[in-house]
Structure formats: structure tokens, C-alpha cells
Amino acid sequence: MSTVAEFSIEHHQFLNEDNELSPSAPPFAKDFTQLIGLYGIMVLTRLFDGKAVNMQRVGKMGTFPSSYGQEAVFAAIGHCMTADDVLCPYYRDYAAMLQRGVKMSEILNYWGGDERGSNYQAGIEDFPLCVPIATQCLHATGVAFAFKHRSEPRVSLATLGDGATSKGDFYEALNLAGDWQLPTVFVVNNNQWAISVPRSIQTGAETLAQKGIAAGMPVVQVDGNDIIAMVHVLNEAMERARSGKGPTLIEAVTFRLCDHTTADDAKRYIPQDEYDEAKLKEPILRLRNYLHSNGQWDENKEKALLDKCKSDVESSVQEYLATPLQAASDLFDYLYEELPESLSEQRQEALEFAQTQGAAHE
Amino acid sequence: MSEITLIEAVDQALAYELANDEDVVLMGEDIGKNGGVFRATEGLSERFPGRVLDTPLAESMIAGAAVGMAAQGLKPVAEIQFMGFIYSAVDQIICHAARLRNRTRGRLTCPLVIRAPFGGGIHAPEHHSESTEALFAHIPGLRVVIPSSPARAYGLLLAAIRDPDPVIFLEPKRIYRMVKQNVPDSGKALPLDQCFILREGSDITLVTWGAMVHETLRVANQLADQGIEAEVIDVATVKPLDMQTILQSIQKTGRCVIIHEAARHCGVGAEIAANLAEKALTSLFAPVQRVTGYDTIMPYFKMEKHYMPSEARIRRAVMDVMEYA
């Protein structure tokens, strides 16, 4: 018998929940301008999230998945991507999307039942939010192939949850990315819960990161509540992809401190003690304590930030609520570049029906 | 100029478009050095290095990666080796390819083609002979195109690649090498979303597509000996459907038989018949008849000729319709 291959999984954490910074932390740990910027995005995301959930409760928003407690993962992603890169998100990526220029009112429109919410005005080529689990991983490989094919130094990045790592599309995407050495990065937000199914019974694998090893790519596990570690591993992965050295799988360990969506009640299945313990590790509190203890943050700054974020969220909500309905013809006009002749009759029918309905309301 | 088969016409169209549009990329299983299991990509990986991609064996991956490429402005032409293996790619086709333009309000588009050989009659193993075009014809945002001759394979495939939206291009493999035609490599596309009238006639309209076009034409020619002039329509694009051409023909003939190899229930023939019931009832002299595969599982090859519409079954349906009082 001989051993033909051996593997190990590294775990990165620089700033722990007790506000202790590891001596091996990268210089970025002392770049307070950047860290304060990231803190601002995370706080904005949390307020936005909370507002969206509240709007759903009062009937002004459709089903909404919050990213509460997982903001650092996506704040780091948005921070480490360049405008030319392409994000293939799943559906808790707000902190990344906001940094990429997606407007809060666009996200609200998407979950508020309006397709125009994915017609981002920021000029980015990002995919819209992706509901069918893990399918976005394959889009990221196709996008990355296009970059490589054209010799463009761009990177695609797909995000997914822990449940998604059980899906075929995830494995197929990893396999292709490893095989073709594509410039792509996969980030698993391992928030421990796929709706009600805990990580412990999702897979027999010790880590989710190791799933990338079989596909022939570097993998790493990271404390997803430690923004410093997140930025560090992402920068390495993005640089590796951009310089032609292929894909990376990152497993970011977090905890879903929220319901799966507003249609879910996590109290039915998440044990209270487990939740309470996880809450002590959450990323915003951790970064605030760190900034405080380094003399970079105080209550005045906190209040000013909260006021600014609340005001931004509020104006986005107003913009969303003031969005006029689409025309009935919009059902038809984006199906194909040109409407097939066979659909013109149905389009006319929809328009005429809409007019009668409109008249009835008036 | 020599005459070529349908499969050679596919190869010729792919080569033409690879040479003339640098955004075109072919991908699929065994399409590189091997030239595809049916040789649709024969010689192309040598002529166009880096653009004819042997992929890992994973159909959802082929479709999903093609969506990503297409969103970036490439024009991927993906081969699914047999239609029986396309089902693991259906999630990507329905949930993403068909919807990308609509769900981004035109910000991202999906100009891809998925080619797949389909249909029975070549004594193939299980899962290699079904005709399930109706699955895709049901999906808004897709085009479903089926050629029935070398010339139409060439012209329609060029049109499919140039189309800015996703096209499912189903190749009737029973006729891959059945007929030869002179197909000039002119780069000239044929129109999508249009039926082709292959034979004019005033007594009855025979509506069909794919390999069944050939049985139908033979029956039509035999009927002429009996003084019955059948109009034969090759639907070619089964989604979206060009009902205008079919309706105009029915207004002339008043009689219609629809012939397809796929199972009858919710087949594309049902949609055509429903349209005729809605829009041509007063033009019809007889009930519309369908000659189709049965609503059974496609049998293994020893019994496949009992499943597939034959000339005899078509002739009997035509005579029933002609004799209807």
C-alpha cells in the first residue's frame, strides 16, 4: 500500500469574538479606513435587511430572505471584486451587491415582485439573484470561460449556501472550473442551516471546503464573521484567478441569525442555546469592538453612521414604493428580442384586458 | 458540387459560422477529436483550435456554462449527445436560458443553441430514441427548431446560431444520412418561426416535422395517384408556432392530418389541433386527425416500428378524413 495523495484544510481566523487579533494578521488589519468603510456597508445592509423584513410584515414587500448575521461574507466579497468582475449571487448577497452599484430600491423591486429590479443601472454585467439552488455556480464557470477565452484579466465569483453544496450543479461547476482552470471563485456561506436542515445532516464531509479538493482546486475554510480573514482569503483567491492560476473554493463559516426567509419560522428548529451562542460571534459587533478598542470608533461616529444609513434606506424605500407598475405589454416585450408573430394576439388581449381593468378601477 | 447528408450539413453550418463569427464556440461531449458520436463536428477542432470544446461528461454543466458564456456575448453551440440525456440540463434551460432576457428586462441575454439528436428508428439502446420536443415547446422564451432535410438543417442552424435568443435545435437522427442534397455553403440562413410548404395541394393538409416529413411526402405522392392532392407542411419551428401558414392551408383544403413521432398527449400536434378548433372550425369539412407515437413508453428497438407512425397509418388517417361525410 502506498499513499497517492494527501490533503488538509486550512482554517483562517485573525480576529476572534473576544476581540483578540492574531499576531499573524495581515497588514489589512490595521487599514482602518478600509475597515470603517466595510463596517459602514455591513451596518447599512443590516438596516436595509431589517427594513425589508418589516415591510413584508405589513404587506409592502414579498417574501424576503435576510442576510442578518452574515454581512461580513458579502461585505468582503463586494470589497474584493473590481467593477469588471462578475458576481453570480445566490440570494443573501446584499452587502456585496450594494458595493457593486446595485441600488437598494432595485433589490426591493426584485423581492417586491417587479422584474425591473434585476435591470441594474450600474453598468455591471452581474447575474441577478438566483433562486434555483446552486445553478449560479455554472453561470460563473461560463462567464469565467468567456474571460479566459478573450484573455481578459477578469474574475467571476459565485456564492452559495451550505445546502447548495449537496447539489449536482455545484459539483459540476467545481469540476469544470478545476478541469479548465477557470478564473472563478466559489464562496460558500456555511450558515449552518438549509432552511431547517442543519449542516450536521447535510453531508458526511467534515468540511464543505474539501469538496473543492476533488475538483483539483485550492480550498480554504475561513471564519465568515471575521471581516479581516474574509478579505484576506478573498484577495488571495481573486489574485490567483486573475493571474491565470485557476479557481478557489472558500467555505465561510457563519450562522444564520435570521429565518430562512420571511415565510419561515426558525424558532421551530434552531435550538435557542445554539442561537444565543452564535449571536455572540456575529460580525458587526466584532468589528465595532475592534474599531473601538483601536480608538477608531465612538458613539458619535456610530450615531452619525446609523443616521446616514437610516436615511439612505428610507429614501430607497420611498423610491421603491413610488415605482409605477409596468405596462401589461411588458409581460411580452422581453421574452425575445423581437416578439414572435404568434404572440401578438395574446399581447393585444393582455393590453385590452388591462385597459378594461384600469377603467373599472377608475 | 457534391451532395451532402443532413449530418454533413450540420457540420458545414457549424464550420461556416465558426469561420465567420469569432464569438461562436462549440461545446459538448466527444465533439473534439472524435468529431461527435454522429460526426456533426467532424474536423472542426483541428480547424478552430480552442473553440471546439470537449467538456466533462455533465449535461447540466454544459447548459449552465453555456448560459454564462452567452450572457458574456459568446454564442455557444452546445451538443447534448442524445436528447435522452438532456433532462439533467432542463433546470438550466427552463430556469435560466429561457428567462435571462426577461428577468433582467434585456440587460443580459442568452444567445445559445443546444443541439441534440432525437427520435427513433435507428435501433438504438434505451433512452436514445424518444421525441420530447413538446417539453421545450411548452416553455416561454425558447425556440424549438427541427430540420427535415440537409438544406433546412444548414439554413435553420445558421439562423439558430445567429438568433439572439436560446434555441433548442433537435436533429432527427434517423434521417442524418438518409437523403443527400446539394447544399451550397453560402452562409444563407433560412427563416425561423416559419413553416415550409413542401408540396402544394388542395384536398387535404398534412402537417408534420422532422423525420416524419419523409413518410408524409411519400404518402402524399402515392395519394396523387388516387387523385388526392395533399399539401405537405413542414412546421420546422415548433415553438413559436407559425399557425398562419397552417390556417391558410386549411382554409384551402378544409381537411387536416397532423403527423408526429412524439407521444400524442400534449404533443405539439395537440396545440395545432386546438388552434384549428379555435380559428378554423368553419373551414373544416372533417375532424382533425393525429397520427403520432402512442402514449406509451418508447419501446426498445425490436418493437419501435410498431410505435412510430408508418406510411400505412398516415394513409389510413388521410382516407378517414377524406371519406368523412
Interface residues (C-beta under 8 A of the other chain):
Chain A: V86 C88 E115 R116 S118 N119 Y120 E125 F127 P128 P132 T135 C137 L138 H139 A140 T141 G142 V143 A144 F145 A146 F147 H149 S156 G168 D169 E172 A173 N175 L176 D179 D330 Y334 L335 Y336 E337 P340 E341 S342 L343
Chain B: V25 G50 T55 P56 A58 S60 M61 A63 G64 A65 A66 V67 G68 M69 A70 A71 Q72 G73 L74 P76 S88 D91 Q92 C95 H96 R101 N102 R103 T104 R105 G106 R107 L108 T109 P140 G141 R143 P164 D165 D193 P240 L241 D242 M243 Q244
